[in-house]
């Protein structure tokens, strides 16, 4: 396994120089996959000496980054585009994708058993459970276990049951909320793309502005949540006043008796 030390490389004295076989051994990746990453432009070319290519720490770090992004669900095509847009800066790509993947909220998912869900909604049906999964309110884990992405939402559902709200009606409301939430989320994502990302893209993805884009993405999180809550409070106040105003008016019209 060819591996040497180069005292005069830009990576510092004694920096490793690995052949492709040694790089494959070090990273646990096959030579074939390393060559495939090179052909896609995901890995920088090796330093050539005669007919032998030598790899170093930057290649090891890049392979680690690619694996991390793949584990996060990014395709190789998207990874390549991100690296290209960041002029190959692994640090910039990693910071941006971490900001992109950071959850919009501070809740930790909770695992529940089917028996608990049955106790919570005794009037429910298997179709109702499937509906909750389809809406993203639950994630099926198998063997009668489910994950609640939002325990707060689950607690609200339990309180609705205590108030006597039928499960079918609660799921209908949840479906409506999800539809509106999808629209709000899409609006904020479009806002970010139109006003932040596309101008950045049109400018040629200047390296000095990557931190600006990342900062905008991070600030979008609380802004989206706070704006949605504030708007909902205004809408809820107006809806309650209007609805109960009609009810009170109808009571006044009833004949005394």
C-alpha positions as CSV (number, residue, x, y, z in Angstrom):
1,X,0.0,0.0,0.0
2,X,1.8,3.1,-1.2
3,X,2.0,5.9,1.3
4,X,4.7,8.5,1.6
5,X,5.4,11.7,3.4
6,X,6.0,14.9,1.4
7,X,8.1,17.5,3.4
8,X,7.2,20.3,0.9
9,X,3.5,20.2,0.4
10,X,1.1,23.0,1.1
11,X,-0.6,20.9,3.8
12,X,2.5,21.3,6.0
13,X,5.6,19.3,6.8
14,X,5.2,15.6,6.7
15,X,1.7,15.7,5.1
16,X,0.5,12.3,3.9
17,X,0.4,11.5,0.2
18,X,-1.8,8.5,-0.5
19,X,-2.2,6.5,-3.7
20,X,-5.8,5.8,-4.6
21,X,-5.6,2.3,-3.1
22,X,-4.3,3.8,0.2
23,X,-7.0,6.5,0.1
24,X,-9.7,3.7,-0.4
25,X,-8.3,1.8,2.6
26,X,-8.1,4.9,4.8
27,X,-11.7,6.1,4.1
28,X,-13.4,2.7,3.7
29,X,-14.5,3.6,0.2
30,X,-13.9,1.5,-2.9
31,X,-11.5,2.6,-5.6
32,X,-14.4,2.5,-8.0
33,X,-16.4,5.0,-6.0
34,X,-13.5,7.3,-5.5
35,X,-13.0,7.4,-9.3
36,X,-16.8,8.0,-9.7
37,X,-16.6,10.9,-7.3
38,X,-13.7,12.3,-9.3
39,X,-15.6,12.0,-12.6
40,X,-18.6,13.9,-11.0
41,X,-16.3,16.6,-9.8
42,X,-16.9,15.9,-6.2
43,X,-13.3,15.2,-5.4
44,X,-10.4,17.5,-6.6
45,X,-7.8,15.7,-8.8
46,X,-4.8,14.1,-7.2
47,X,-1.3,15.6,-7.5
48,X,0.4,13.8,-10.4
49,X,4.0,12.6,-10.3
50,X,4.7,10.8,-13.4
51,X,1.8,8.4,-13.9
52,X,0.9,8.1,-10.2
53,X,-1.7,10.3,-8.5
54,X,-1.3,11.2,-4.9
55,X,-4.1,12.2,-2.5
56,X,-3.9,14.0,0.8
57,X,-5.9,15.2,3.9
58,X,-8.2,17.5,1.8
59,X,-9.4,14.4,-0.1
60,X,-10.0,12.5,3.1
61,X,-12.0,15.4,4.5
62,X,-14.0,15.8,1.3
63,X,-15.0,12.1,1.3
64,X,-16.1,12.5,4.9
65,X,-18.2,15.5,4.0
66,X,-19.8,13.7,1.0
67,X,-20.7,10.8,3.3
68,X,-22.2,13.1,5.9
69,X,-24.3,14.9,3.3
70,X,-25.5,11.6,1.9
71,X,-26.5,10.4,5.4
72,X,-28.5,13.7,5.7
73,X,-30.4,12.7,2.5
74,X,-28.6,14.8,-0.1
75,X,-28.1,13.3,-3.5
76,X,-24.7,13.2,-5.2
77,X,-26.0,15.6,-7.8
78,X,-27.1,18.1,-5.2
79,X,-23.8,17.7,-3.3
80,X,-22.0,18.4,-6.5
81,X,-24.0,21.6,-7.1
82,X,-23.4,22.8,-3.6
83,X,-19.7,22.2,-3.8
84,X,-19.6,23.9,-7.2
85,X,-21.5,26.9,-5.9
86,X,-19.3,27.2,-2.9
87,X,-16.1,27.1,-5.1
88,X,-15.3,23.7,-3.5
89,X,-15.2,25.1,0.1
90,X,-16.2,22.1,2.3
91,X,-16.6,24.3,5.3
92,X,-19.1,26.6,3.6
93,X,-21.1,23.7,2.3
94,X,-21.1,22.0,5.7
95,X,-22.3,25.2,7.5
96,X,-25.0,25.9,4.9
97,X,-26.4,22.3,4.9
98,X,-26.3,22.2,8.7
99,X,-28.4,25.4,8.8
100,X,-30.7,23.9,6.1
101,X,-31.2,20.7,8.0
102,X,-31.6,22.2,11.5
103,X,-35.1,21.5,12.7
104,X,-37.6,24.3,12.7
105,X,-38.3,24.0,16.4
106,X,-37.0,22.8,19.7
107,X,-39.3,19.7,20.2
108,X,-37.9,16.2,20.5
109,X,-40.0,13.5,18.9
110,X,-41.6,11.0,21.2
111,X,-42.2,7.3,20.6
112,X,-45.6,5.9,21.6
113,X,-47.2,2.5,21.6
114,X,-50.4,1.7,19.7
115,X,-52.2,0.9,23.0
116,X,-51.6,4.5,24.2
117,X,-53.0,5.9,21.0
118,X,-56.1,3.7,21.4
119,X,-56.6,5.0,24.9
120,X,-56.2,8.5,23.7
121,X,-58.8,8.2,20.9
122,X,-61.1,5.3,21.9
123,X,-63.5,6.1,19.1
124,X,-60.8,6.0,16.4
125,X,-60.4,3.4,13.7
126,X,-57.4,1.9,11.7
127,X,-58.3,4.3,8.8
128,X,-58.0,7.2,11.2
129,X,-54.6,6.1,12.3
130,X,-53.5,5.8,8.6
131,X,-54.8,9.3,8.0
132,X,-52.7,10.7,10.9
133,X,-49.6,9.0,9.5
134,X,-50.4,10.4,6.0
135,X,-50.7,13.9,7.5
136,X,-47.3,13.6,9.2
137,X,-48.9,13.7,12.7
138,X,-47.4,10.2,13.4
139,X,-44.6,8.1,11.8
140,X,-45.1,4.4,11.8
141,X,-42.0,2.6,13.2
142,X,-43.4,-0.9,13.0
143,X,-44.4,-3.5,15.6
144,X,-47.1,-1.3,17.0
145,X,-44.8,1.7,17.7
146,X,-45.2,5.2,16.4
147,X,-43.2,8.4,16.6
148,X,-44.9,11.7,17.4
149,X,-42.8,14.5,15.7
150,X,-44.6,17.1,17.9
151,X,-45.5,16.0,21.4
152,X,-47.2,19.4,21.9
153,X,-49.5,18.7,19.0
154,X,-50.2,15.2,20.5
155,X,-51.0,16.9,23.9
156,X,-53.5,19.2,22.1
157,X,-55.1,16.2,20.5
158,X,-55.5,14.5,23.9
159,X,-57.1,17.7,25.3
160,X,-59.6,17.8,22.4
161,X,-60.6,14.2,23.3
162,X,-61.2,15.2,26.9
163,X,-63.4,18.0,25.6
164,X,-65.5,15.5,23.8
165,X,-64.3,16.3,20.3
166,X,-64.7,13.1,18.1
167,X,-61.4,11.8,16.6
168,X,-62.7,12.1,13.0
169,X,-63.5,15.8,13.5
170,X,-60.1,16.4,15.1
171,X,-58.3,14.8,12.2
172,X,-60.3,16.9,9.8
173,X,-59.1,20.0,11.6
174,X,-55.6,18.7,11.6
175,X,-55.8,18.1,7.9
176,X,-56.9,21.6,7.3
177,X,-54.2,23.0,9.5
178,X,-51.6,21.0,7.7
179,X,-52.8,22.3,4.3
180,X,-52.6,25.9,5.6
181,X,-49.2,25.3,7.2
182,X,-47.9,23.8,3.9
183,X,-48.9,27.0,2.2
184,X,-47.3,29.2,4.8
185,X,-44.1,27.2,4.7
186,X,-44.0,27.4,0.9
187,X,-44.5,31.1,1.0
188,X,-41.5,31.6,3.3
189,X,-39.3,29.2,1.3
190,X,-40.2,31.1,-1.9
191,X,-39.4,34.4,-0.1
192,X,-36.0,33.1,0.8
193,X,-35.3,31.8,-2.7
194,X,-36.5,34.9,-4.5
195,X,-34.9,37.5,-2.3
196,X,-31.8,35.8,-0.9
197,X,-30.8,32.7,-2.9
198,X,-31.5,33.7,-6.5
199,X,-29.7,37.1,-6.2
200,X,-26.7,35.2,-4.6
201,X,-26.8,32.7,-7.5
202,X,-27.1,35.5,-10.1
203,X,-24.0,37.1,-8.6
204,X,-22.0,34.0,-9.2
205,X,-22.1,32.6,-5.6
206,X,-19.3,34.9,-4.3
207,X,-17.5,33.2,-1.5
208,X,-17.7,36.2,0.9
209,X,-21.5,36.1,0.8
210,X,-22.0,32.5,1.9
211,X,-22.1,33.5,5.5
212,X,-24.7,36.2,4.6
213,X,-26.9,33.5,3.0
214,X,-26.5,31.2,6.0
215,X,-27.3,34.0,8.4
216,X,-30.5,34.8,6.5
217,X,-31.6,31.1,6.6
218,X,-31.0,30.9,10.3
219,X,-32.9,34.1,11.0
220,X,-35.8,32.9,8.8
221,X,-36.6,30.2,11.4
222,X,-37.8,32.4,14.3
223,X,-39.3,35.0,11.8
224,X,-41.5,32.3,10.2
225,X,-42.7,30.9,13.5
226,X,-43.3,34.2,15.1
227,X,-45.1,35.7,12.1
228,X,-47.4,32.6,11.8
229,X,-48.3,32.7,15.5
230,X,-48.9,36.5,15.5
231,X,-51.1,36.3,12.4
232,X,-53.0,33.4,13.8
233,X,-53.8,35.3,17.0
234,X,-55.2,38.2,15.0
235,X,-57.3,35.8,12.9
236,X,-58.5,33.8,15.9
237,X,-59.6,36.9,17.7
238,X,-61.6,38.2,14.7
239,X,-63.1,34.7,14.0
240,X,-64.3,34.3,17.6
241,X,-65.8,37.8,17.8
242,X,-67.6,37.3,14.5
243,X,-68.9,33.8,15.3
244,X,-70.1,34.6,18.8
245,X,-71.4,37.9,17.7
246,X,-73.8,36.0,15.3
247,X,-74.7,33.6,18.1
248,X,-75.6,36.3,20.5
249,X,-77.6,38.2,17.9
250,X,-79.6,35.0,17.2
251,X,-80.3,34.6,20.9
252,X,-81.7,38.2,21.1
253,X,-84.1,37.4,18.2
254,X,-85.6,34.4,20.0
255,X,-89.0,35.0,21.5
256,X,-89.1,35.4,25.2
257,X,-90.6,32.5,27.0
